[in-house]
Structures are given as structure tokens and as C-alpha cells.
Amino acid sequence: MKRIIVRILAILGAISLLTIVLTVVLISGRKGKVPTSTILEANFEQPLVEDIPETPAAKFSLTDRLTVRDVVDAIDRASVDDRVKGMVARVGAVQMGMAQTQELREAVQRFRAHKKFAIAYAETFGEFGPGNGAYYLATSFDQIYLQPSGDIGLTGLMLESPFVKGTLEKLGMRFHGDHRYEYKNALNTFTETKFTAPHKEALEKVLNSWFGQLKEGICTTRGIPPDQFQALVDKGPYLGKEALDAKLVDGLAYRDEVFDQVKKKAAGDAEFLYLRKYLDRAGRPHDHGRTVALVYGAGGVSRGKSEYSPVSGSQTMGSDTVAGAIRAAVADKDVKAILFRVDSPGGSYVASDTIWREVVNARKAGKPVIVSMGDLAGSGGYFVAMAADKIVAQPGTITASIGVLGGKILTNGFLG
């Protein structure tokens, strides 16, 4: 009887072991390999996020979203991968800021520097709406194709601000508060009925800087004389044939026609592979060498843990989460430096101060801290960064801080 029981247990054990082995094999097989002749396929009409917080809401809501690092890493890895012959990307309604766009442009240009083709196609750049950023991104590619029915909304940039002081007065409400000097203009929405001179000056400086960056990038890559760019923008938007005549695109073609050309350009029996799948199979470019801790600070700064709201789609940079991550990196003997990625409009002074202190402590412990800025690192977003050894930003990053603000809306009249 004992022998029978032992045999049964042995058989059950063997079955369990076989099941585990088969599961591992199936998972490994599902991951797949990178074909020997691959064309990287990307969709830049999908918005990118900086980070996916370790919360159930974020994991569920952002499961299909790529981060900026995912995209840049995949392109950089593919640039030195002999199996990858080129890249084709859908562009047209890019929902990203200037700095993110510039990071992607630089990644595409590094890819091209390795003698690999990069082709962009679009159904439309804006569809009679603003398409400046999308077109700016597309100009980093070798060639741009536009659907015949599409258009290019190269119409220039605009910044605007609402003023609700008059509305509040009609409702019997009044804003009570103050801000640090005349250029801290976020409260002007509640305290003014039009732009003040400093407020207008500040927005014009940002606007002119961004426009200059667009001009330089587009003129350089498309071979447009800089002195003709303003006239080109003033004539926008452009219908398909007009865009082709103005040499803003290289051809008018539908998606299937573009993909046929891409396959011919790759030569041989090339296969298309989505950017996410390629990254899963090929791995990231920085997978060996000394360890650098990557800490994210994305969203408005607040006390507590970093969170994500599926309702508003916004993130918070929680001081508990970020400060704890920096402390963990300091305590880890394998970590030689800390890369702190910041994309934040600011927020709580106290929470920002908490994070700033941990950056100071990290440097005291001998761990260099390098800050990489995204689209925005303003106010508290700059505060958390300013103690770092080095700060790196894109030309289009909005950063620095010029004081604090605060206040409240008095509702006595309204309630009465």
C-alpha cells in the first residue's frame, strides 16, 4: 500500500513538474523572437505617459499606454540592431508637449544616423485644427506621406488665458489672495479681467521661444529657407495637394501604399513589428554595466503616496513615494547614481521640501543625482530638482520658479 501511495505521489509530482515546464515554455514561446528582417512600426497618435504608478487604478487604466522611456529605448535599441532595417510611424494628432516631441525627434534622428530609413505617414495633421507639433515630429523622419484627403495645420502657435473676475463679481463672489510679484501670474485668472503687461510678456517669451524651435527644426530637416518660414505658416493650413506643392510632404498616399513602399525599401521578406513587441523581445539598450536608479516625479506635488486618477487622467508626485525611492537608492550599495525624471507643474511646498531634502542627503551620501526634465518642471517641480548635481532639460521644457501663490474665493455674496 505504501508503495502505491509513493508511486501516486511521484506521478503527481512529475505531472506538476511537467506542467510548470510546459508553462514556462509556452510563455517563452509567446514572447517570440525578433525576425531577421524587421521593420519597426510605431503609432505616435497615442499619448505617452512619463510613468505608470504602482497603484491598481494606474495598472488597470494605463496597461496599454507606453511611456516616453519605452519609446526612446525601443528606437535606440533598434538603431544598433542589424535585424531592424527601418521604421514606419503613424503621426498626425500627437497629444504631447514640446519637450516630449523633441525627445522623440532626437531618438528618430539617432536611428537615422545608423543608416536606417524612417518614414512617417499621416491621415491628417490636425484636420483643419492645429497640427504644428505633429508635423514638427514628422519632420525628423526621412520622408513624410500624407493621405490625399488630409491636410497640414501648420498655422503657428497660440497661448490663451481665461479671466473670470467679472464672472465671479456677477455671482457675488470675490477672490481673496496674493502672489509673489508680478510675473507669478497663475492667479490672474481670478484677479484680472485682461492680460497685465508682465503676464503678456511672460507668455510671449514662451510662445516666441517655442516658435523659434519649431522653425529651426522644420527648416533644417525639410530644407526650407528660414526667411521663408513665416510666410509658409501664414498661408496655412494646407490641403493635401497644396502641402505637396509646398514641399511640406514627399508624397500623397494611403496607409497600404506607404506600407508597400516601406517593404520594398527594406528589401527581402521583412516583417513589421510593433514598437512594444519589439521592446519586449529585444530588451532595453541599457541592460548591463553599473546600476543607475531611475526615480520618477510626475504630476502635481503632494504629501503622501504617488497616485493616479482614472477620472481626470492625472498623476500626483507623492512625497512619501518619491522620497522613499531616493532613500532606497541611497541605501542600495549597487546603485552608483540616481536619475531623477521630473515632469511637474509644482504643488505643495512642504511636499516639495521633503523631496528636496532627500536629494540633498543623496549627494551627501556620495550618490550623484542627475535630473532629467520633461515638458514641465515649474515651481515645486523645479524646487525638487535644484539640489541635484546636474539638471538636463529640452529646449522646449518650461522650468524654474518665481515664487509662491495662494488664496481662496469668498462666497458670502453668492450664498446670500
C-alpha positions in Angstrom: 0.0 0.0 0.0 2.8 2.4 0.9 4.5 1.6 -2.4 1.3 2.5 -4.3 0.9 5.8 -2.4 4.6 6.7 -3.1 4.1 5.9 -6.8 1.0 8.0 -6.9 2.8 10.9 -5.2 5.7 10.5 -7.6 3.4 10.6 -10.6 1.6 13.7 -9.3 4.9 15.3 -8.7 6.1 14.5 -12.2 2.8 15.9 -13.6 3.2 19.1 -11.6 6.8 19.5 -12.7 5.9 18.8 -16.4 3.1 21.4 -16.1 5.5 24.0 -14.8 8.0 23.3 -17.6 5.3 23.5 -20.3 4.0 26.8 -18.8 7.5 28.3 -18.9 8.0 27.0 -22.5 4.6 28.4 -23.6 5.3 31.8 -22.0 8.8 31.9 -23.6 7.4 30.9 -26.9 4.6 33.5 -26.7 7.2 36.2 -26.2 8.7 35.4 -29.6 11.8 36.5 -31.4 12.7 39.4 -33.5 12.6 38.4 -37.2 15.9 38.5 -39.1 14.5 41.3 -41.3 12.3 43.7 -39.2 10.5 47.0 -39.8 9.8 48.8 -36.6 6.2 50.0 -36.5 5.1 52.9 -34.2 1.9 54.8 -33.5 2.6 58.3 -32.3 -1.0 59.3 -32.3 -1.3 57.6 -28.9 -0.5 59.9 -26.0 2.6 58.9 -23.9 2.9 59.0 -20.1 6.1 59.6 -18.1 5.4 56.9 -15.6 2.9 54.3 -14.5 2.5 54.5 -10.7 2.4 51.3 -8.7 -1.3 51.5 -7.9 -4.2 49.3 -9.0 -6.0 52.2 -10.8 -2.9 53.1 -12.7 -2.1 49.5 -13.6 -5.6 48.9 -14.9 -6.1 52.2 -16.7 -2.7 52.6 -18.2 -2.0 49.0 -19.1 -1.8 49.7 -22.8 0.0 53.0 -22.6 3.6 53.5 -23.5 6.0 55.7 -21.5 8.4 58.1 -23.1 11.2 55.9 -22.0 9.6 52.9 -23.6 9.5 54.6 -27.0 13.0 56.1 -26.8 14.6 52.9 -25.5 12.9 50.8 -28.3 14.1 53.2 -31.0 17.7 53.4 -29.5 17.8 49.6 -29.2 16.6 49.2 -32.8 19.2 51.7 -34.1 22.0 49.2 -33.3 20.1 46.0 -34.1 21.1 44.6 -37.5 17.8 42.8 -37.7 15.9 46.1 -37.9 16.1 47.7 -41.4 13.9 50.7 -40.8 10.9 52.3 -39.1 7.5 53.4 -40.2 5.4 55.6 -37.9 1.8 56.9 -37.9 1.8 60.6 -36.9 -0.9 63.2 -37.1 -2.6 64.1 -33.9 0.2 63.9 -31.4 -1.0 64.7 -27.8 2.3 65.6 -26.3 4.2 68.6 -25.2 7.1 70.3 -26.8 9.8 68.6 -24.8 8.4 65.1 -25.3 8.2 65.8 -29.0 11.8 66.9 -29.0 12.9 63.7 -27.2 11.2 61.6 -29.9 12.7 63.7 -32.7 16.2 63.2 -31.3 15.6 59.4 -31.0 14.4 59.2 -34.6 17.5 61.2 -35.7 19.8 58.9 -33.8 18.1 56.0 -35.5 18.6 57.6 -38.9 22.3 58.3 -38.1 22.8 54.5 -38.2 21.9 54.4 -41.9 18.3 53.2 -41.3 15.3 54.6 -43.0 12.5 56.2 -41.1 9.2 57.0 -42.8 6.2 58.9 -41.3 2.7 58.8 -42.6 -0.5 60.7 -41.6 -4.1 60.7 -42.4 -4.1 64.4 -41.5 -2.0 66.8 -39.4 -4.8 68.5 -37.5 -7.8 68.2 -39.8 -8.1 72.0 -40.1 -7.0 72.3 -36.4 -3.5 72.9 -35.1 -1.1 70.3 -36.3 2.2 72.1 -35.6 3.6 69.7 -33.0 2.6 66.6 -35.0 4.3 68.0 -38.2 7.3 69.1 -36.2 7.7 65.5 -35.1 7.2 64.1 -38.6 10.0 66.3 -40.0 12.5 64.2 -38.1 11.8 61.3 -40.5 13.4 60.7 -43.9 10.1 61.0 -45.7 6.6 62.2 -44.9 3.5 60.9 -46.6 0.0 62.4 -46.3 -3.3 60.8 -47.2 -4.7 62.6 -50.3 -7.8 63.8 -48.3 -5.7 65.0 -45.4 -4.2 68.4 -44.6 -1.4 70.1 -42.6 -2.4 72.5 -39.9 0.9 74.4 -39.9 -0.8 77.6 -38.7 1.5 78.9 -35.9 1.2 78.8 -32.2 -1.2 80.4 -29.7 -1.4 80.7 -25.9 -4.5 81.9 -24.2 -5.8 82.6 -20.7 -9.3 82.8 -19.3 -10.2 85.7 -16.9 -13.2 85.1 -14.6 -13.0 88.1 -12.3 -16.1 89.7 -13.9 -18.0 86.4 -13.8 -17.3 86.0 -10.1 -18.5 89.5 -9.4 -21.8 88.8 -11.2 -22.2 85.8 -9.0 -21.5 87.7 -5.8 -18.0 86.1 -5.3 -14.6 87.6 -4.8 -11.1 86.2 -4.9 -9.0 86.9 -1.8 -5.3 86.0 -2.1 -1.9 87.1 -3.3 1.1 86.1 -5.3 4.8 86.7 -5.3 5.5 89.7 -7.6 4.0 90.5 -11.0 5.3 87.5 -13.0 3.6 84.9 -10.9 0.5 85.1 -13.0 -1.5 81.9 -12.3 -3.9 83.9 -10.0 -4.5 86.5 -12.7 -7.4 84.3 -13.9 -9.3 85.2 -10.8 -7.9 88.7 -10.1 -7.8 90.4 -13.5 -10.2 91.0 -16.5 -7.4 91.0 -19.1 -3.7 90.5 -19.5 -1.3 92.6 -17.4 1.8 93.7 -19.2 4.1 91.2 -17.2 1.6 88.4 -17.8 1.5 89.1 -21.6 5.3 89.4 -21.7 5.8 86.1 -20.0 3.5 84.2 -22.4 5.0 85.9 -25.4 8.5 84.9 -24.3 7.4 81.2 -24.1 5.5 81.4 -27.4 8.3 83.0 -29.3 10.8 80.5 -27.9 8.7 77.6 -29.0 8.0 79.0 -32.4 11.7 79.6 -32.9 12.4 75.9 -32.0 9.7 74.7 -34.5 11.2 77.0 -37.2 14.7 75.8 -36.7 13.8 72.1 -36.6 11.4 72.2 -39.6 13.7 74.3 -41.7 16.7 72.2 -41.0 15.2 68.9 -41.8 13.0 69.9 -44.7 15.5 72.3 -46.3 13.2 75.3 -46.1 15.0 78.7 -46.1 14.4 80.3 -42.6 13.4 83.7 -44.1 10.5 81.9 -45.9 9.1 80.1 -42.9 6.9 82.8 -41.6 5.2 83.3 -44.9 4.8 79.5 -45.2 3.0 79.4 -41.8 0.9 82.5 -42.6 -0.6 80.6 -45.6 -1.6 77.5 -43.6 -3.5 75.3 -43.3 -2.6 73.3 -46.4 -4.8 70.8 -48.2 -3.1 67.6 -49.5 -2.1 68.8 -53.0 -1.1 72.2 -51.6 1.1 70.6 -49.0 2.8 68.5 -51.7 3.3 71.6 -53.9 4.8 73.5 -50.9 7.2 70.5 -50.4 5.9 70.0 -46.8 5.4 66.3 -47.7 7.1 63.9 -50.0 4.0 62.3 -51.4 0.3 61.7 -51.1 -0.5 58.1 -50.3 -2.8 55.9 -48.3 -1.6 53.7 -45.5 -1.5 50.5 -47.7 0.5 52.3 -50.3 3.0 53.6 -47.7 3.5 50.1 -46.3 4.1 48.6 -49.7 6.8 51.2 -50.3 8.3 50.5 -46.9 8.5 46.8 -47.6 10.2 47.5 -50.9 12.7 49.8 -49.2 13.6 47.1 -46.6 14.1 44.6 -49.4 13.6 40.9 -48.9 10.8 39.4 -46.8 10.8 41.9 -44.0 8.2 41.7 -41.2 6.5 44.6 -39.3 6.9 44.5 -35.5 5.1 46.9 -33.2 7.3 49.0 -31.0 6.0 47.5 -27.8 6.5 43.9 -29.0 10.0 44.7 -30.3 11.0 46.2 -26.9 9.6 43.0 -25.1 11.6 40.8 -27.4 14.8 42.7 -27.9 15.2 44.2 -24.5 16.3 47.7 -23.4 19.6 49.2 -24.6 20.9 49.8 -21.1 20.8 46.2 -19.7 24.4 45.8 -18.4 27.1 47.8 -16.6 26.9 49.8 -13.4 23.4 50.3 -11.8 21.7 53.7 -12.0 18.5 54.1 -10.1 15.6 55.7 -12.0 13.1 57.7 -9.9 10.0 59.3 -11.3 8.4 62.5 -10.1 5.4 63.1 -12.3 2.3 65.2 -11.7 1.4 67.8 -9.1 3.5 67.6 -5.9 1.5 66.4 -2.8 2.1 64.8 0.5 1.6 61.0 0.8 1.9 58.4 -1.9 2.1 59.0 -5.7 -1.4 58.4 -7.1 -3.2 58.2 -10.4 -6.8 59.4 -11.0 -8.6 57.4 -13.8 -11.3 60.1 -13.8 -9.1 63.1 -14.6 -6.2 61.1 -16.1 -3.8 63.0 -13.9 -0.9 61.8 -11.6 0.5 63.2 -8.4 4.1 63.2 -7.2 3.7 61.9 -3.7 6.5 62.9 -1.3 6.3 59.6 0.6 6.8 57.6 -2.6 9.5 59.7 -4.2 11.4 60.4 -1.0 11.3 56.7 -0.2 12.6 55.8 -3.6 15.5 58.1 -3.3 16.3 56.8 0.2 16.2 53.2 -1.1 18.6 54.1 -3.9 21.0 55.6 -1.4 20.8 52.5 0.8 21.4 50.2 -2.2 25.2 49.6 -2.5 24.8 48.5 -6.1 23.4 51.9 -7.1 26.1 54.3 -8.3 24.0 57.2 -9.3 20.3 58.4 -9.3 18.5 59.6 -12.4 15.5 61.7 -11.3 12.9 62.3 -14.0 10.7 65.3 -13.2 7.6 66.4 -15.1 5.5 68.5 -12.7 3.7 71.9 -12.5 4.5 72.1 -8.8 2.2 71.9 -5.8 2.7 71.6 -2.1 5.7 73.5 -0.8 6.0 71.1 2.2 6.0 68.0 0.0 8.5 69.6 -2.4 10.7 70.5 0.6 10.6 66.8 1.7 11.8 65.6 -1.7 14.4 68.3 -2.0 15.9 67.2 1.4 16.3 63.6 0.2 18.1 64.8 -2.9 20.5 66.8 -0.7 21.0 63.7 1.5 21.7 61.5 -1.5 24.5 63.8 -2.6 25.9 63.9 0.9 26.0 60.1 0.8 28.1 60.2 -2.3 25.3 59.3 -4.8 25.3 61.7 -7.7 21.8 62.9 -8.7 21.0 63.9 -12.3 17.6 65.4 -13.1 16.0 64.9 -16.5 13.1 67.3 -17.1 10.1 66.5 -19.2 7.6 69.0 -20.6 7.2 70.9 -17.3 9.3 71.4 -14.2 7.8 74.5 -12.7 7.6 75.8 -9.1 7.7 72.8 -6.8 8.8 70.8 -9.8 11.9 72.9 -10.0 12.3 73.0 -6.2 12.8 69.2 -6.0 15.4 69.4 -8.8 17.5 72.3 -7.8 19.8 70.4 -5.3 20.9 67.9 -8.0 24.4 67.7 -9.3 23.2 68.3 -12.9 19.9 69.3 -14.5 19.2 68.4 -18.1 16.2 69.9 -20.0 14.9 70.0 -23.5 14.8 73.4 -25.3 11.0 73.2 -25.0 10.9 72.4 -21.3 9.1 75.0 -19.1 11.0 75.2 -15.9 12.2 77.3 -12.9 10.1 79.1 -10.3 9.5 82.7 -9.3 7.6 82.4 -6.0 4.5 81.2 -4.4 0.8 82.0 -4.5 -2.3 81.2 -2.6 -5.8 82.3 -1.8 -9.5 81.5 -1.7 -12.8 82.6 -3.2 -15.1 84.4 -0.8 -18.7 83.3 -1.4 -20.7 85.3 1.1 -22.4 87.4 -1.6 -23.3 84.3 -3.6 -24.7 82.4 -0.7 -26.7 85.4 0.4 
